[in-house]
Amino acid sequence: MTHSIVIGGGIIGMLTAWNLHNSGHRVTVIERGQTGRESSWAGGGIVSPLYPWRYHDAISSLANYGQQHYPEICRILADQTGIDPEYTENGLIIIAPEEELLAVNWSEHYFPSLDLVQAKQVSQLEPGMRTSDTSAIWMPAIAQVRNPRIAKSLAKMLQNLNIDVITDTEITSFTENNGQLTGIKSVDRNFVADNYVVCSGAWTGDLLHQTGLDLPIKPVKGQMILFKGAPNDIKRIVLEEDRYIIPRRDGRILFGSTVEHSGFDKAISQSAKQELHDIAVERFPVLKDKQIEHHWAGLRPGSPDGIPVIGQHPELENLYINAGHFRNGVILGPGSCKLITSIVNGEADELDNLAFSPAGLKDS
């Protein structure tokens, strides 16, 4: 049986491991910390890219795959682990009048469930928002998952499948010979497999630099706040000027997020908290007297134009990469993990696209 090691235990790494297992591999996951505790834990979980028409067509294809398969993925996870990822179809309102034509044109090819609605309809769709004086883009089929819950359920699924998950173990170096990886090393252990798949998020660029591959994947910090609301205080996911609000089933309301290029610093700041609070309350007056229950930051794996790197290392034939999903790891995860599994298995896949290829980025 082919043995594959997945380096990285976030949502992307765990979905990759699950896909490889289902295709017949013996899989080991190696995670530098605890599974799902980095950007996977910190994100909002919208099952759509933000402003999806702004992205490369390859992203739209991956997103469509995720939207088609998330209900079944979440049902399986809930049934088999007892941890419900809380897949919830709230619908997404996007306030972007200047982009409405772009959105309509994009929807004709990728997402037919998109409408333009007038100001009165916006207020009816989301009564908790300030009185709307503008039209909006309405995507009623857009859903969300709750990031910590899907991360926990994926970890439990790997446990149920007897997939070996090694935590608190950072891979520090590679050994290679004649165009093949012959092993990987942590501080105190060596690991050997037939294939190696790097899914290490924001840490991918630094990790792979020593293999001669300089990927433009950098950490991008995002800070968010969580209000302690009540169910139906806010009904819809709303996006405006790169800030979004996401109402959870239990009434908690997530508002984010900042975009900060500050390396691997995950420190939160009072200034960011206040800015997020002020914008949230201005847009959604119902939040004025709501307590901020939590404030946190995560490190997204930033990449040019938000296009992940999915494919085979250009010089090491048993080393593969599935990383750089930036703000869209949740929605792109099912498709990108299906695709990397096909690539590892030497199979054609309709989701493959040269835009994802590591080879084209080697000398960038």
Secondary structure as the mmCIF struct_conf table of DSSP 4:
data_model
#
loop_
_struct_conf.conf_type_id
_struct_conf.id
_struct_conf.beg_label_comp_id
_struct_conf.beg_label_asym_id
_struct_conf.beg_label_seq_id
_struct_conf.end_label_comp_id
_struct_conf.end_label_asym_id
_struct_conf.end_label_seq_id
STRN STRN1 HIS A 3 ILE A 7
BEND BEND1 GLY A 10 GLY A 10
HELX_RH_AL_P HELX_RH_AL_P1 ILE A 11 ASN A 22
TURN_TY1_P TURN_TY1_P1 SER A 23 GLY A 24
STRN STRN2 ARG A 26 ILE A 30
BEND BEND2 ARG A 32 GLN A 34
TURN_TY1_P TURN_TY1_P2 THR A 35 GLY A 36
BEND BEND3 GLU A 38 GLU A 38
HELX_RH_AL_P HELX_RH_AL_P2 SER A 39 ALA A 42
BEND BEND4 GLY A 43 GLY A 43
STRN STRN3 ILE A 46 ILE A 46
BEND BEND5 VAL A 47 SER A 48
BEND BEND6 LEU A 50 TYR A 51
HELX_RH_3T_P HELX_RH_3T_P1 PRO A 52 ARG A 54
BEND BEND7 TYR A 55 TYR A 55
HELX_RH_AL_P HELX_RH_AL_P3 ASP A 57 THR A 81
BEND BEND8 GLY A 82 GLY A 82
STRN STRN4 THR A 88 THR A 88
STRN STRN5 LEU A 92 ILE A 95
HELX_RH_3T_P HELX_RH_3T_P2 PRO A 97 GLU A 99
HELX_RH_AL_P HELX_RH_AL_P4 GLU A 100 TYR A 110
STRN STRN6 ASP A 115 VAL A 117
HELX_RH_AL_P HELX_RH_AL_P5 ALA A 119 LEU A 125
TURN_TY1_P TURN_TY1_P3 PRO A 127 GLY A 128
BEND BEND9 MET A 129 MET A 129
HELX_LH_PP_P HELX_LH_PP_P1 ARG A 130 SER A 132
BEND BEND10 THR A 134 THR A 134
STRN STRN7 ALA A 136 MET A 139
TURN_TY1_P TURN_TY1_P4 PRO A 140 ALA A 141
STRN STRN8 GLN A 144 GLN A 144
HELX_RH_AL_P HELX_RH_AL_P6 ASN A 147 ASN A 160
TURN_TY1_P TURN_TY1_P5 LEU A 161 ASN A 162
STRN STRN9 ASP A 164 ILE A 166
BEND BEND11 ASP A 168 ASP A 168
STRN STRN10 SER A 173 ASN A 177
TURN_TY1_P TURN_TY1_P6 ASN A 178 GLY A 179
STRN STRN11 GLN A 180 LYS A 185
BEND BEND12 VAL A 187 ASP A 188
STRN STRN12 ASN A 190 PHE A 191
BEND BEND13 ASP A 194 ASP A 194
STRN STRN13 ASN A 195 VAL A 198
HELX_RH_3T_P HELX_RH_3T_P3 GLY A 201 TRP A 203
HELX_RH_AL_P HELX_RH_AL_P7 THR A 204 HIS A 209
TURN_TY1_P TURN_TY1_P7 GLN A 210 GLY A 212
STRN STRN14 LYS A 218 LYS A 228
TURN_TY1_P TURN_TY1_P8 PRO A 231 ASN A 232
BEND BEND14 ASP A 233 ILE A 234
BEND BEND15 ARG A 236 ARG A 236
STRN STRN15 ILE A 237 GLU A 240
TURN_TY1_P TURN_TY1_P9 GLU A 241 ASP A 242
STRN STRN16 ARG A 243 PRO A 247
TURN_TY1_P TURN_TY1_P10 ARG A 249 ASP A 250
BEND BEND16 GLY A 251 GLY A 251
STRN STRN17 ARG A 252 GLY A 256
STRN STRN18 GLU A 260 GLU A 260
TURN_TY1_P TURN_TY1_P11 GLY A 263 PHE A 264
HELX_RH_AL_P HELX_RH_AL_P8 GLN A 270 ARG A 283
HELX_RH_3T_P HELX_RH_3T_P4 PRO A 285 LEU A 287
TURN_TY1_P TURN_TY1_P12 LYS A 288 ASP A 289
STRN STRN19 ILE A 292 GLY A 302
HELX_RH_3T_P HELX_RH_3T_P5 PRO A 304 GLY A 306
HELX_LH_PP_P HELX_LH_PP_P2 ILE A 307 PRO A 308
STRN STRN20 VAL A 309 GLN A 312
BEND BEND17 PRO A 314 GLU A 315
TURN_TY1_P TURN_TY1_P13 GLU A 317 ASN A 318
STRN STRN21 LEU A 319 ALA A 323
TURN_TY1_P TURN_TY1_P14 PHE A 326 ARG A 327
HELX_RH_AL_P HELX_RH_AL_P9 GLY A 329 VAL A 344
TURN_TY1_P TURN_TY1_P15 ASN A 345 GLY A 346
TURN_TY1_P TURN_TY1_P16 GLU A 350 LEU A 351
HELX_RH_3T_P HELX_RH_3T_P6 LEU A 354 PHE A 356
BEND BEND18 PRO A 358 PRO A 358
HELX_RH_3T_P HELX_RH_3T_P7 ALA A 359 LEU A 361
TURN_TY1_P TURN_TY1_P17 LYS A 362 ASP A 363
#
